[in-house]
Amino acid sequence: MATIKTPENQTLALAGIFQSVHLCKSLATTGQCDQDELRGTLRSILTLNSERVIDAYGGSARSLNRGLRLLRSQFAGNDETRDLELARYALALIQLGTNVLSDDRTVEELRIGISRVQSQDGDVVEQDLINNLANIYRSSISSLSPRIMVSGDPGFLNDADTASTIRAALLGGIRSVVLWRQCGGSRPKLVMNRGQYARLAEQLLLE
């Protein structure tokens, strides 16, 4: 079997991380987000046994277009095109996901919780399913450090459905961090391979 530890797979997983934090920022500041982007992010949570990394995102890089564009601008753009807030969220999420992976109890709690949601019918962006994913994040991850503090409009952040969707999107980001680690991703590579990740994101956007 071919190894999954390739720069292309690392790029896909990084795009998943950036798409997740973009969704969180959009929800926190506008109360809304793109439903197709949300669907791609949440679907990855429920796809745990795929043979290919791309299958976790529906089998096509199109579901990660937003994340790929953000990755490209963050790694290849200038100071005007980079979003420092998104970068902070992404780095915090990577650290949180790494801490989750090192906690066997949390990993088992996530596995059990996600398997229960997998048995449910319906579109993953239906609010009931989103609430269940949010509850998994709240019960298993929210007490771990670093805590992801999303800034935005208090009116949106205090809305129960919006807050649940943010938590579900963060859980999708954790899933992408796990994939990124499994694909050989590391903090040093974020620095050393920035140019390569940006070029691969560009290629994936053209497919």
C-alpha positions as CSV (number, residue, x, y, z in Angstrom):
1,M,0.0,0.0,0.0
2,A,1.3,3.5,-0.9
3,T,2.2,5.7,2.0
4,I,-0.1,8.5,2.9
5,K,2.9,10.5,4.2
6,T,3.1,12.8,1.2
7,P,3.3,16.6,0.8
8,E,0.1,16.5,-1.2
9,N,-1.8,14.8,1.6
10,Q,-0.3,17.2,4.1
11,T,-1.5,20.0,2.0
12,L,-5.0,18.6,1.8
13,A,-5.2,18.2,5.6
14,L,-3.7,21.7,6.2
15,A,-6.4,23.1,3.8
16,G,-9.0,21.3,6.0
17,I,-7.6,23.1,9.1
18,F,-7.7,26.5,7.4
19,Q,-11.2,25.9,6.1
20,S,-12.3,25.0,9.6
21,V,-11.0,28.1,11.2
22,H,-12.4,30.2,8.4
23,L,-15.9,28.8,9.1
24,C,-15.5,29.6,12.8
25,K,-14.5,33.2,12.0
26,S,-17.3,33.7,9.5
27,L,-19.9,32.3,12.0
28,A,-18.5,34.4,14.8
29,T,-18.5,37.7,12.8
30,T,-21.5,37.3,10.5
31,G,-23.6,34.5,12.0
32,Q,-23.4,32.7,8.7
33,C,-21.1,30.4,6.7
34,D,-21.1,28.6,3.3
35,Q,-23.1,25.4,3.7
36,D,-21.1,23.4,1.2
37,E,-17.8,24.4,2.9
38,L,-19.4,23.4,6.3
39,R,-20.6,20.1,4.8
40,G,-17.1,19.3,3.6
41,T,-15.6,20.0,7.0
42,L,-18.1,18.1,9.0
43,R,-18.2,15.2,6.7
44,S,-14.6,14.6,7.4
45,I,-15.4,13.9,11.0
46,L,-17.6,11.0,10.1
47,T,-15.2,9.5,7.6
48,L,-12.7,7.7,9.8
49,N,-11.7,4.6,7.8
50,S,-11.0,6.0,4.3
51,E,-8.1,4.5,2.3
52,R,-7.3,7.9,0.8
53,V,-6.9,11.2,2.6
54,I,-9.0,12.9,-0.1
55,D,-11.9,10.5,0.7
56,A,-12.3,12.2,4.1
57,Y,-13.3,15.3,2.2
58,G,-15.8,13.6,-0.1
59,G,-13.3,12.3,-2.7
60,S,-12.6,15.7,-4.3
61,A,-10.4,18.7,-3.5
62,R,-13.4,20.9,-4.6
63,S,-14.8,20.5,-1.1
64,L,-11.6,22.1,0.2
65,N,-11.4,25.0,-2.2
66,R,-11.8,27.6,0.5
67,G,-9.1,26.0,2.6
68,L,-6.7,25.6,-0.3
69,R,-7.1,29.3,-1.3
70,L,-6.5,30.4,2.3
71,L,-3.5,28.1,2.6
72,R,-2.1,29.6,-0.6
73,S,-2.5,33.1,0.5
74,Q,-1.2,32.5,4.0
75,F,1.9,30.7,2.8
76,A,2.7,32.5,-0.5
77,G,1.0,35.9,-0.1
78,N,2.3,39.1,1.3
79,D,1.4,40.8,4.5
80,E,-1.7,42.4,3.0
81,T,-3.2,39.0,1.9
82,R,-2.4,37.1,5.0
83,D,-5.0,36.8,7.8
84,L,-3.1,36.8,11.1
85,E,-6.2,36.0,13.1
86,L,-6.8,32.9,11.0
87,A,-3.1,31.9,11.4
88,R,-3.4,32.2,15.2
89,Y,-6.5,30.0,15.2
90,A,-4.9,27.4,12.9
91,L,-1.7,27.2,15.0
92,A,-3.8,26.9,18.2
93,L,-5.9,24.2,16.6
94,I,-2.8,22.3,15.6
95,Q,-1.5,22.4,19.1
96,L,-4.9,21.3,20.5
97,G,-5.2,18.5,18.0
98,T,-1.7,17.3,18.9
99,N,-2.6,17.3,22.6
100,V,-5.8,15.3,21.8
101,L,-3.7,12.7,20.1
102,S,-1.5,12.3,23.1
103,D,-4.5,11.7,25.4
104,D,-5.7,8.1,25.0
105,R,-8.8,8.7,27.0
106,T,-9.9,11.6,24.9
107,V,-9.2,9.7,21.7
108,E,-11.5,6.9,22.9
109,E,-14.2,9.3,23.9
110,L,-14.1,10.9,20.5
111,R,-14.2,7.5,18.8
112,I,-17.3,6.5,20.8
113,G,-19.1,9.8,20.3
114,I,-18.4,10.0,16.6
115,S,-19.5,6.4,16.0
116,R,-22.9,7.3,17.6
117,V,-23.3,10.3,15.2
118,Q,-22.3,8.1,12.2
119,S,-25.4,5.9,12.9
120,Q,-27.7,8.9,12.5
121,D,-29.5,9.6,9.2
122,G,-29.7,13.0,7.6
123,D,-27.5,15.7,6.1
124,V,-24.5,16.5,8.3
125,V,-25.4,20.2,8.2
126,E,-28.8,19.6,9.8
127,Q,-28.8,21.4,13.1
128,D,-29.5,18.2,15.1
129,L,-26.4,16.5,13.8
130,I,-24.4,19.7,14.3
131,N,-25.5,19.9,17.9
132,N,-24.4,16.3,18.5
133,L,-21.0,17.0,17.0
134,A,-20.8,20.2,19.1
135,N,-21.6,18.2,22.2
136,I,-18.7,15.8,21.4
137,Y,-16.4,18.8,21.2
138,R,-17.7,20.3,24.4
139,S,-17.5,17.1,26.5
140,S,-14.2,15.7,25.2
141,I,-12.1,18.6,24.0
142,S,-13.1,22.0,25.4
143,S,-11.4,21.3,28.7
144,L,-8.0,20.6,27.0
145,S,-5.4,23.3,26.3
146,P,-5.0,25.5,24.5
147,R,-8.6,26.6,24.5
148,I,-9.7,28.0,21.2
149,M,-11.2,31.4,21.9
150,V,-13.0,32.6,18.9
151,S,-13.6,36.4,18.7
152,G,-16.6,37.9,17.1
153,D,-20.0,39.6,17.6
154,P,-21.4,38.7,21.0
155,G,-24.9,38.5,19.5
156,F,-23.7,35.6,17.2
157,L,-21.5,34.0,19.7
158,N,-24.3,33.8,22.3
159,D,-26.7,32.3,19.8
160,A,-27.0,28.6,20.7
161,D,-27.1,27.3,17.1
162,T,-24.2,29.5,16.0
163,A,-22.1,28.5,19.0
164,S,-22.8,24.8,18.3
165,T,-21.8,25.2,14.6
166,I,-18.6,26.8,15.7
167,R,-17.8,23.9,18.0
168,A,-18.7,21.4,15.3
169,A,-16.4,23.2,12.8
170,L,-13.6,23.1,15.4
171,L,-14.1,19.4,15.7
172,G,-13.7,19.2,12.0
173,G,-10.5,21.1,12.4
174,I,-9.3,18.6,15.0
175,R,-10.0,15.8,12.5
176,S,-7.9,17.6,9.9
177,V,-5.1,18.0,12.4
178,V,-5.2,14.2,13.1
179,L,-5.0,13.5,9.4
180,W,-2.2,16.0,9.0
181,R,-0.2,14.3,11.7
182,Q,-0.9,10.9,10.2
183,C,0.4,12.2,6.8
184,G,3.7,13.2,8.4
185,G,2.8,16.8,9.1
186,S,4.9,18.6,11.8
187,R,5.5,22.1,13.1
188,P,9.0,22.3,11.5
189,K,7.5,21.4,8.1
190,L,5.1,24.3,8.4
191,V,8.1,26.6,8.3
192,M,10.4,24.7,5.9
193,N,7.8,23.6,3.4
194,R,5.6,26.7,3.1
195,G,6.5,27.3,-0.5
196,Q,5.9,23.7,-1.5
197,Y,2.5,23.6,0.3
198,A,1.5,26.8,-1.5
199,R,2.4,25.4,-4.9
200,L,0.6,22.1,-4.2
201,A,-2.5,24.1,-3.1
202,E,-2.4,26.0,-6.4
203,Q,-2.2,22.7,-8.3
204,L,-5.1,21.2,-6.4
205,L,-7.2,24.2,-7.1
206,L,-6.7,23.6,-10.8
207,E,-7.9,20.0,-10.7
